[in-house]
Amino acid sequence: MSSVLIRPLLTEKNTKLQEQRQYVFEVSGDSNKIEIAREIEKRFTVKVKSVRTVVVKGKLIGTMTKRGRFEGRRAERKKAIVTLMEGYTIDLLGAA
């Protein structure tokens, strides 16, 4: 079985969510909320209150070349927004 968590998503909006104890991770496409919660609790030793997931559809991309137009699609990805119980935090940046 592959890892459920792929990487944390660190954007300005996601950093602002951390004030409300919400953290955003990119997860494997076949994982469910229960697996995500268990993996977060095991890896970071925290208690998870809730997990929300969203599948981000890949954008259409195209390019013009000498041979004409080529079109494709970026890969889909799945995001999980994890809310922690009161009193728990995750240090994603590893501040020293």
C-alpha atoms as one frame of an Amber mdcrd trajectory, in Angstrom:
protein
   0.000   0.000   0.000   1.344   3.408  -0.928   1.502   6.307   1.485  -1.747
   8.175   2.007  -0.093  11.590   2.515   1.916  12.925  -0.413   2.926  16.391
   0.838   1.626  19.380   2.768   0.362  22.245   0.632   1.908  25.500   1.823
   0.252  28.524   0.276  -0.650  31.894   1.740  -4.283  30.861   2.110  -3.391
  27.521   3.703  -0.995  29.233   6.119  -3.848  31.507   7.225  -6.024  28.427
   7.856  -3.445  27.148  10.352  -4.617  29.821  12.805  -7.910  27.870  12.954
  -6.030  24.530  13.407  -6.737  23.520   9.788  -3.971  21.993   7.665  -4.060
  21.143   3.955  -2.343  18.081   2.487  -2.168  16.530  -0.947  -3.263  12.912
  -0.578  -3.425   9.879  -2.840  -6.506   9.730  -5.021  -7.791   6.416  -3.662
  -7.552   7.328   0.033 -10.631   7.997   2.160 -11.242  10.272   5.154 -10.717
   7.526   7.738  -7.332   6.542   6.280  -6.271  10.201   6.097  -7.237  10.842
   9.742  -5.370   7.735  10.943  -2.241   8.645   8.984  -2.231  12.241  10.328
  -2.699  11.043  13.912   0.063   8.444  13.566   2.604  10.645  11.802   2.184
  13.863  13.818   0.837  12.483  17.161  -2.219  14.747  17.180  -5.990  14.205
  17.454  -8.052  14.877  14.309 -11.468  16.493  14.672 -12.594  16.335  11.029
 -11.360  15.747   7.487 -12.752  17.372   4.358 -11.603  16.260   0.911 -11.804
  17.796  -2.540 -10.697  16.494  -5.938  -9.090  19.261  -8.006  -9.651  18.611
 -11.699  -6.654  19.022 -14.001  -6.588  22.081 -16.225  -6.626  21.846 -19.997
  -3.307  22.951 -21.420  -2.283  23.556 -24.998   0.683  24.777 -26.928   1.289
  25.946 -30.465   4.206  24.483 -32.385   5.307  24.388 -36.003   3.327  21.172
 -36.383   0.127  22.678 -35.019  -1.700  22.804 -31.732  -1.159  20.127 -29.092
  -3.587  19.790 -26.229  -3.414  17.870 -23.010  -4.562  17.903 -19.441  -2.737
  18.297 -16.145  -3.168  15.509 -13.635  -5.999  15.500 -11.111  -5.077  15.717
  -7.459  -6.877  15.220  -4.199  -6.600  17.625  -1.264  -7.541  17.006   2.346
  -8.308  19.800   4.801  -7.689  18.411   8.284  -9.062  20.139  11.387  -7.343
  19.263  14.666  -8.829  19.079  18.162  -8.335  21.987  20.569  -4.760  22.236
  21.866  -3.003  20.399  19.015  -0.849  21.943  16.283   1.463  20.701  13.520
   4.756  22.457  12.758   5.008  22.025   8.973   7.862  24.501   8.487  10.096
  23.041  11.192  10.912  26.430  12.706  14.169  26.255  14.631
